[in-house]
Amino acid sequence: MVNSVDVAAGPAVVVRDLHVRRAGAPVLHGLSLDVPRGRIVGLLGPSGCGKTTLMRSLVGVQVVDSGTIEVLGLPAGSAALRARVAYVTQQVSVYDDLTVRQNLAYFRRVIGAPASDVDSVIERTDLGSVEGRLAGSLSGGQRGRVSLAAALLGAPEVLVLDEPTVGLDPVLRVELWELFHRLAEAGATLLVSSHVMDEAKRCDRLLLMRDGALLADDTVPGVLEATGTDDVETAFLRLIERGVPDLHPETGSEVA
Amino acid sequence: MTLSRTFATTGRVLTQIRHDPRTIGLLLVVPSLLIGLVAWIFTDTDLFADIGPAMIALFPFIVMFLVTSIATLRERRNGTLERLFSMPLGKGDFILGYALAFGLLAIFQTAIAVSFAVWVCGLEIEGTIWLLFAVAVADALLGTALGLLASAFARSEFQVVQFLPLLVFPQILLGGIFIPRDQLPEALEAISEWLPLSFAIDALRAVADDSKDAEWIAAKLLVIGAWIIGSIVLGSITLRRRTP
């Protein structure tokens, strides 16, 4: 159940000293971070900085060299987590030769969610008008929403979303962020990656990444204050110039 | 692994194929067309009676191998496999789900190919037609199972296509179509004794000329069945939830 934010239970995600290589090249070298429960945490950084690798590690589809990752108190990738943690890959991962509804019906059965979830996620992602169409015939933005809708099945407690708003028109983008906030209010934890810095303002907290390491782990006002800037893009540049990270992780004891 | 997730996967794969009528058409008709071509080539000789049964073993086997291995590879390429592996889908659910879906198609395909060979091309079957059908289905299922195994190993379309000559062609060359297996050099004959396609070709020939009893054929069927199960199990083990 995802009804109340259980601060006492500790952060939703705890990463300690994570080392990961992809295709032989080190991507993450000694990364440590927390993602507090019931919040939207933005994972920002340039393409290639290790966002996707971190997300793949959290959902247990990435071979990890060393370090620990706990999600909801269990080792990342545990069988017990697979229905509680949802992952939306950056590439739209749906079946183009199935209709929207058929896609969702299949993923629902895999997750083991109630049958009524299909209708509810179609409604929440505003796909009702295209539910009978093949996913391959939809626009890029619509396909992305099918991929997102699949992640909402079964009311997951943690959502790991890799660039979910890329290529969407501004109206849709706002609608999706409203949806993310509703999910967080209902108690879900969201880790949302983006390389668009202006999306940062919509997050509760920010993780700024560069070259596989954290430049900042702070609230949005915190990052802006620490760097004396008024937009995240400039703050990012300041942090790179300064070479001193702005790390103010929220501890588990701190009550929201 | 759970039955409901396996069947959900089977249903999903079949629904995908249903949306692609041309693939269904090709899948069902291509082996029969090829058998028809072979029959035509040998129309002025009496060779078709000899190699016809082997063709029933060959074409469905190759077609099912290719189609299955590419279908599962496509799943890896479009990111849905990664998504499924972040969900509570077992590796066995995935492989067995595919095996059941394509196995069902293989049954239809084989039924058409066998009927076409016997009633249109005039392939003479001395033994029981049902045994012929049973062996042919097992053989097409074998193609499906080996295709799944190949795609569990392969990392790209190029690799999958290479697995066809690597896994399938030697079985064809050593299966006794070109020269009888007992005339092969000793080492090759020994190898051919172990290749699953040899069992299928031997069994189909035995049904065609009614030279062996049903028990002998059942024994061959058992070996083919063991290869099918072995390939599916090995494929499930080979598949990796976590990738580098």
Interface residues (C-beta under 8 A of the other chain):
Chain A: R21 R22 A23 R56 V59 G60 V61 Q62 V63 V64 G77 A79 R82 A83 V85 A86 Y87 T89 Q91 V92 S93 V94 Y95 D96 D97 L98 Q102 Y106 F107 R109 V110 I111 G112 L134 A150
Chain B: S4 R5 A8 T9 G11 R12 T15 Q16 H19 D20 N78 G79 T80 E82 R83 L84 F85 S86 M87 P88 L89 R241 R242 T243 P244
